[in-house]
Amino acid sequence: MTVEAIKDLIEHLPPDDQAALANWIGVRDKRSWDGEIERDFSQGGRGSALLKEIDNLIDAGDVTGFRITRPHGLAE
């Protein structure tokens, strides 16, 4: 089955079923993203070296390089 065929089938679902499907996809994506973050920042993951570097800086009391940033438009 092609993506286009799936899209066409979804278009013909009742609105409640479309909403349920959208919710399911959202939950699935969140679980996938959470798993990726967990893998990246666990022992040996792609982000583990960065975490180690940050831990070393904190342990040494060197936090001057950290800058708190907020998305544009948010008040401090």
PEUR-V644915 format. One line per field, one symbol per residue. ss: DSSP state (A for helix, B for strand, O for the rest). burial: I if it has 24 or more other C-alpha atoms within 12 Angstrom, else O. A space follows every 50 residues. Layout:
# PEUR-V644915
ss->???
burial->???
This chain:
# PEUR-V644915
ss->OOAAAAAAAAAOOOAAAAAAAAAAAAAAAAAAAAAAAAAAOOOOOOOAAA AAAAAAAAAOOOOOOOOOOOOOOOOO
burial->OOOOOOOOOOOOOOOOOOOOOOOOOOOOOOOOOOOOOOOOOOOOOOOOOO OOOOOOOOOOOOOOOOOOOOOOOOOO
